[in-house]
Amino acid sequence: MQKQKREPKNNKTFEELVIEVKSVVKVTQGGRQRRFSATVVVGDKNGTVGIGIGKAAEVPDAIKKAIQAANKNTIKITLIDNRTIQHEAFGKSGAASVLLKPAPAGAGLIAGGAVRAVLELAGVRDISSKSLGSRTKLNMATATINALKSIKTVSEVAKLRGKEESEILG
């Protein structure tokens, strides 16, 4: 049997943004074990975005692990005119919920915290968002990713319903 060389899944270079680095403690019989947890968002500002978490004894190692995890968990979204989303979307993760609404050209990115980081690296320039429930950075970022995953294009909806795009648009 011959060994095959595996090429990386994606050759793209992503921009990275560290959302949160926090100290976590595991209490054992011998005392407390302190480690660091990092949450990172990666994206190409052209419709591809991912989120990852990494834990390690040192901060740089935790960030490196989080970047690797984020690169594995990327999703691709379609943008209208390379600036906004197709339709309203709602995402939920834990107790955090995010509502995303498309905005007219020039409105800007109306979002804060982890939601803003995810949308910026996804390449969304005009959008309005509302954060509901918990404001945990990891859950807010994951809820935003879930909302972006739920967006469907007209052609996808037409294919699901077995109709033509013109029938869907009216």
SVG drawing of the C-alpha trace seen along z (x, -y; Angstrom):
<svg xmlns="http://www.w3.org/2000/svg" viewBox="-46 -55 50 57">
<polyline fill="none" stroke="black" stroke-width="0.4" points="0.0,0.0 1.2,-3.4 1.0,-6.4 -0.9,-9.4 0.1,-12.9 -2.7,-14.9 -3.0,-18.5 -4.5,-21.0 -8.3,-21.4 -8.0,-25.1 -5.1,-27.1 -6.7,-30.4 -5.1,-32.8 -7.5,-33.9 -7.4,-36.9 -7.6,-36.0 -9.2,-37.9 -8.9,-36.8 -12.3,-37.4 -11.5,-36.3 -8.6,-34.8 -9.6,-33.7 -8.0,-31.7 -9.7,-28.5 -9.0,-26.4 -9.4,-22.7 -9.4,-21.8 -7.8,-18.5 -6.8,-16.7 -3.3,-18.1 -4.5,-21.7 -5.6,-24.0 -4.4,-23.5 -4.5,-26.8 -4.8,-26.8 -5.9,-29.4 -8.8,-29.2 -8.9,-31.3 -11.7,-32.0 -10.7,-33.0 -12.6,-34.0 -11.0,-33.6 -12.3,-34.9 -11.3,-36.1 -13.7,-39.0 -15.3,-37.4 -18.0,-35.2 -15.9,-32.6 -15.8,-32.6 -15.1,-30.2 -14.8,-30.1 -12.6,-28.0 -11.7,-27.4 -8.3,-26.3 -7.0,-25.4 -3.4,-25.2 -1.1,-25.9 0.3,-29.0 -1.7,-31.8 0.1,-31.6 -0.4,-27.8 -4.1,-28.3 -4.5,-30.9 -2.6,-28.6 -5.0,-25.7 -8.0,-28.0 -6.8,-29.2 -6.4,-25.6 -9.9,-24.7 -11.4,-27.8 -9.8,-26.9 -11.4,-23.5 -14.8,-24.9 -15.3,-27.5 -18.6,-28.1 -19.3,-29.9 -22.1,-32.4 -23.4,-34.2 -23.6,-38.0 -25.8,-40.3 -23.6,-42.8 -20.7,-41.7 -22.1,-43.7 -25.2,-42.3 -27.2,-39.1 -30.1,-37.7 -32.8,-37.9 -33.4,-38.2 -31.8,-35.4 -32.0,-34.2 -29.4,-32.2 -29.2,-30.7 -26.5,-29.2 -27.0,-28.4 -28.8,-31.4 -27.5,-33.8 -29.6,-34.7 -28.8,-37.0 -31.1,-38.6 -29.5,-39.7 -31.3,-42.0 -30.0,-43.1 -29.5,-46.9 -29.4,-49.3 -26.1,-50.3 -24.1,-52.7 -25.9,-51.8 -22.7,-50.2 -22.1,-47.3 -24.5,-47.9 -23.3,-45.2 -21.2,-45.0 -18.7,-42.7 -18.3,-39.1 -21.2,-39.6 -19.3,-42.4 -16.0,-40.4 -17.7,-37.5 -19.6,-39.7 -16.5,-41.8 -14.4,-38.8 -17.2,-37.3 -17.1,-40.4 -20.6,-41.8 -20.5,-45.6 -24.2,-46.6 -26.2,-44.8 -28.2,-45.5 -28.1,-43.1 -29.8,-42.7 -28.3,-40.7 -30.9,-38.9 -30.4,-36.9 -26.9,-36.1 -23.9,-38.2 -21.3,-35.5 -18.7,-36.1 -18.4,-32.5 -22.2,-31.9 -22.7,-35.2 -20.2,-34.3 -21.6,-30.8 -25.2,-32.2 -24.0,-34.5 -22.5,-31.6 -25.7,-29.6 -27.7,-32.6 -25.4,-32.9 -25.7,-29.1 -29.5,-29.4 -29.5,-31.9 -30.7,-30.4 -30.5,-31.9 -33.5,-32.1 -32.0,-29.2 -31.6,-27.0 -35.3,-27.6 -36.5,-27.0 -34.5,-23.7 -36.0,-22.6 -39.5,-23.3 -39.0,-21.8 -39.9,-25.1 -38.3,-27.7 -36.6,-30.8 -39.2,-33.0 -42.0,-31.2 -40.4,-31.9 -39.8,-35.6 -43.4,-36.0"/>
</svg>
